[in-house]
Amino acid sequence: MVAPTALNSVIDGKEVPGGGDTYASLNPARLSDVVAEVRLADSATFQDACAAARQAQREWARVPAPVRGQVVGAFGRLVQANKESLARLVTREVGKTYAEALGEVQEIIDTCDFFLGEGRRLYGQTVPSEMSDKQLFTFRMPVGVSVIVTAGNFPVAVPSWYIAPALLCGNAVVWKPAEYAAATARALAELAWRAGVPAGVLNLVYADGETTFEGLDAALGRGLVDKVGFTGSTLVGRRIGELCGRHLQTPCLELGGKNPMVLAPDADLDLAVQAALFSGYGTAGQRCTSLGTVIAHEDVHDEFVRKFDEAVRAAAVGEPAEGVVYGPLLDEKFARSYEEALSWIEEHHTVLGSSAIGRITAESPREGFVGDPSDGLYYHPVLVAGVRPTDRIFLEETFGPVVGVTTYRTLDEAIELANTPGYGLSAAVWTSDPATVFQFRQGIGAGMVSVNNSTSGAEAHLPFGGNGKSGNGSRQSGVWVLDQFTRWQSMNWDFSGSLQKAQMDVATV
Ligand code: UN1
């Protein structure tokens, strides 16, 4: 698969230049490498895509669910056949290590496998009636047109969490991927169309943030959109939530996280160090599930910090090649906001884990750096010990390779600390004591809990999602996401031959 170099939006199978600015999607490991020139759409084009989807959806909804499932399954198989080339493109466009990129492509394959089966299980219910000779039923109805807006840190897996179930449930999709992952999005959409997804049922629109808001507001106002799915920052999620609320819509929001890892006194510290390294620094800390703060019991705190500091100092950083813990940040926009976080970290904290802070360059080198840092968005890892619950680093998501460490005495205190930032996506506890596990699970506000594992790396068939600042309680993945892309319709059928009235003609014995 060769990545196209000039990309347009694709609406109902037609290339549409779109009327907006041009954007260059760059390789973050080598900024001089232009992966794609992207022609961004204007608001009218965005609305056109929603109108095309509205048109195509009617017919798609009439395709039997098991047949739609076959199409989703065929999509997964095509991705499987193109796994390596797609992973290479992910690595080139967003700087993930190849191993992580392969894992991410595996996640869409798993998702498609799952929904292939769901096509034969899109169950409704038969429900007893309170009256004789009357039967009640429920049916899952497609919502209609789904607008899916996705970030580029998981440019393949996360879109698939929306697109696969949305299509399976009989919806048409307008997908607005991150501009900085535009080529990956196009490659993925091509595979979906080749697998048999009808042109107007999956539309790809490249647009900047403000145009997306404008176009979405107008399309919602015109009744062209029935569901919005968004994965990205809490800030943007709030705006999408407000917009949808004005139009009486409930979006599916998967937002940021400040994910804690609690180490009980009996924690396996060596394994916990490995987990913290993977979830704190893997993907350069740019997962919504990335580790934010380690909350270590006072009996193990010092030993953990010593071991963790050693591991972070030794971690291979560099070109997203084999054996590297992490590569560059995703894009210049992220590098700028991360640098802002670094400036308040530098001002208030003593940094461990590295001999320097900030961008890795010839003037600020990192020992053992893999490759040449001069043309990429590479950053030193940051480890901040002695974090207090009022510190910004404790409270705010940083979306970069930085982890904080703090300490606690009682489990209640640890749970309180873990909940303090007000996010609620993923949380981990390290212990072999069942009572600690269950008390932690009950007390924590996170949607996802790991025991003796890292905060990132959720499997593709468990409910994925968060609470508080991490989302509006919607869940993706597995059967739970079907509630996002279908609405329940109920039906009652009276075969008594008389007009029976609910609440008034209750059969009593
Ligand atoms: C995200 O960063 O938006 O659990 C999703 C994980 C991955 C998905 C992360 N399976 O870390």
Residues whose N, C-alpha, C, O or C-beta is under 5 A from the ligand:
A	BS01	UN1	F154 Q286 R287 C288 T289 S456 G457 A458
